[in-house]
Amino acid sequence: MTITTKKNKAILAGGFTTAFALAIVLMLSSSVSSSVAQQQQQQQGMNTTNTTASAAENATKPVDGYNLPQGHLNAVRHVFEDPSLRVEHFCKPHDRVMMVCQLYDYNTANATLIGIEYMITQQQYDSLPDREKPYWHAHREEFRPERADPMMPELSPEQAQAEMAKMLPTWGKVIITWMPTDDMPSFPPQVQLVDHPFMVNATVGNNSTGQ
């Protein structure tokens, strides 16, 4: 038989209070841990989002790379209406052809994009249908001083000669999208027949010194 006294009641009440308090502490601790975990997950999610956004911002764009490490090339006899214009070529390698070049009328910040030139290998040229071949010119012919008089301003003459020697076996197709003599690009794009007798025999003035 158990005798309940005031002292026993006090002990029981104290034990219950302690247990209840411990339960509250455990619940609060669990809640805090859960909150911290959620905050960590949210922070990780924000970090992932920021990393993805940063990666997207730093992704390579199609416009990037149009200037080879060795610099750009310029040459005359590319435009029928102005054969003396020294056209600036800013090029980059391409996975379907050898090279793609943006063509500008000057080498200045406000220069006009007047066209493009595609460069292909001898093997690619040989694979072209016969009706297409007349639109392409051989660089081994065009790169002669009395023809295009090509220059690479960022390089020494010796370095430029070595770099251009690598392009001698290749072929190019020039498409002018904005005739430099026009105020607006108001005519259909034209393939410039660089090997045309007029272009080959055109008298080139003093505008062949480069920009």
C-alpha positions in Angstrom: 0.0 0.0 0.0 1.4 3.4 -1.1 0.9 6.3 1.2 0.7 9.6 -0.6 2.1 12.5 1.4 2.6 16.2 0.6 6.3 15.5 0.1 5.6 12.7 -2.4 3.1 15.0 -4.2 5.7 17.7 -4.5 8.3 15.2 -5.9 5.8 13.9 -8.4 4.8 17.5 -9.4 8.4 18.5 -9.8 9.2 15.5 -11.9 6.2 16.2 -14.2 7.3 19.8 -14.6 10.8 18.8 -15.4 9.7 16.2 -18.0 7.3 18.8 -19.6 10.0 21.4 -19.7 12.4 18.9 -21.3 9.8 18.0 -23.9 9.3 21.7 -24.8 13.1 22.1 -25.1 13.3 19.1 -27.4 10.4 20.4 -29.5 12.0 23.8 -29.8 15.4 22.3 -30.6 13.8 20.2 -33.4 12.0 23.2 -34.7 15.1 25.3 -34.7 17.1 22.4 -36.5 14.4 22.1 -39.1 14.4 25.9 -39.6 18.1 25.9 -40.0 18.0 23.0 -42.4 15.4 24.8 -44.5 17.5 28.0 -44.5 20.5 26.0 -45.6 18.5 24.4 -48.4 17.1 27.8 -49.5 20.6 29.2 -49.4 21.9 26.3 -51.5 19.1 26.8 -53.9 20.0 30.5 -54.2 23.6 29.7 -54.7 22.7 27.2 -57.4 20.5 29.8 -59.1 23.2 32.4 -58.9 25.8 30.0 -60.2 23.5 29.1 -63.1 22.8 32.8 -63.9 26.5 33.6 -63.7 27.3 30.7 -66.0 24.6 31.9 -68.5 26.0 35.4 -68.4 29.5 34.1 -69.1 28.4 31.7 -71.9 30.1 32.1 -75.2 28.0 34.1 -77.6 27.9 33.8 -81.5 29.5 37.2 -81.7 32.5 36.3 -79.6 35.8 35.4 -81.2 35.7 37.3 -84.4 39.3 38.3 -84.0 41.9 35.7 -84.3 44.8 35.7 -81.7 47.1 36.9 -84.5 44.7 39.8 -85.3 42.7 40.7 -88.3 43.5 40.9 -92.0 42.7 43.6 -94.5 42.8 43.6 -98.3 41.7 45.6 -101.4 39.8 44.5 -104.5 36.8 43.1 -102.6 34.1 45.6 -103.6 33.2 46.3 -107.3 32.1 49.8 -106.8 35.2 50.7 -104.8 38.1 48.3 -105.5 40.5 50.5 -103.6 38.6 50.1 -100.4 40.8 48.2 -97.9 38.2 45.8 -96.4 38.9 44.7 -92.8 38.4 41.0 -92.1 37.6 39.9 -88.5 37.6 36.1 -88.6 37.1 33.0 -86.5 37.3 29.3 -87.1 34.0 27.4 -87.7 33.0 23.8 -87.2 31.4 23.5 -90.7 33.8 25.5 -92.8 37.4 26.6 -92.2 36.6 30.2 -91.3 33.9 32.9 -91.2 34.9 36.6 -91.5 33.0 39.7 -90.7 33.9 42.4 -93.2 34.0 46.1 -92.3 34.7 49.2 -94.3 37.2 50.6 -91.7 39.0 49.5 -88.6 37.3 51.9 -86.2 34.7 51.7 -83.5 31.9 53.0 -85.7 32.9 51.0 -88.8 30.0 49.5 -90.8 29.6 45.8 -91.2 29.4 45.5 -95.0 29.5 41.8 -95.6 30.9 38.4 -94.8 33.5 36.0 -96.3 33.4 32.3 -96.0 36.7 30.4 -96.2 36.9 26.7 -97.1 39.5 24.1 -97.7 40.6 22.7 -101.1 38.7 19.5 -100.3 35.5 21.4 -99.6 35.9 23.4 -102.8 36.4 20.2 -104.8 33.1 18.9 -103.4 31.1 22.0 -104.6 28.8 21.6 -107.6 30.2 23.2 -110.7 27.6 25.9 -110.8 28.8 27.1 -107.4 32.6 27.1 -108.0 32.7 30.4 -110.0 31.7 32.3 -106.9 34.8 31.3 -105.0 38.3 32.7 -105.4 41.6 31.0 -104.7 43.7 32.7 -102.0 46.9 31.5 -103.6 46.0 33.9 -106.5 44.3 36.6 -104.5 47.0 37.0 -101.9 49.6 38.3 -104.4 50.6 41.9 -103.7 49.4 43.2 -107.1 45.9 41.7 -106.3 44.5 42.0 -102.8 47.7 43.2 -101.2 46.7 41.5 -97.9 48.1 42.8 -94.6 47.8 41.8 -90.9 48.4 45.0 -89.0 48.9 43.4 -85.6 51.9 41.3 -86.8 55.3 42.0 -88.2 55.7 41.5 -91.9 57.5 38.2 -91.3 54.8 36.9 -89.0 52.0 38.1 -91.3 53.7 36.3 -94.2 53.9 33.0 -92.2 50.2 33.3 -91.2 48.9 34.0 -94.7 51.0 31.1 -96.1 48.7 28.8 -94.1 45.7 30.2 -95.9 47.1 29.9 -99.4 45.5 26.5 -100.1 42.1 27.8 -99.1 39.2 29.4 -101.0 37.0 32.4 -100.2 33.5 33.6 -101.0 32.7 37.3 -100.5 29.1 38.5 -100.0 28.6 42.2 -99.6 25.4 43.1 -97.7 25.9 46.9 -97.6 27.6 48.6 -100.5 29.9 51.1 -98.7 29.1 53.8 -101.3 25.4 53.7 -100.3 23.9 55.6 -97.4 21.6 52.6 -96.5 21.8 48.8 -97.1 19.2 49.2 -99.8 20.2 46.5 -102.4 20.1 42.7 -102.4 23.3 41.0 -101.1 25.9 40.5 -103.9 28.5 37.9 -104.3 31.7 39.7 -105.4 33.4 37.9 -108.2 36.9 38.7 -107.0 38.5 36.9 -110.0 36.4 39.0 -112.4 38.7 40.7 -115.0 37.5 44.1 -113.9 38.4 43.4 -110.3 41.8 41.9 -111.2 42.7 44.8 -113.5 41.2 47.6 -111.4 43.5 50.5 -110.7 43.9 50.8 -106.9 44.8 54.2 -105.5 46.5 55.3 -102.3 43.9 53.6 -100.1 46.0 50.4 -100.0 48.1 51.3 -97.0 45.7 49.9 -94.4 43.9 51.6 -91.5 
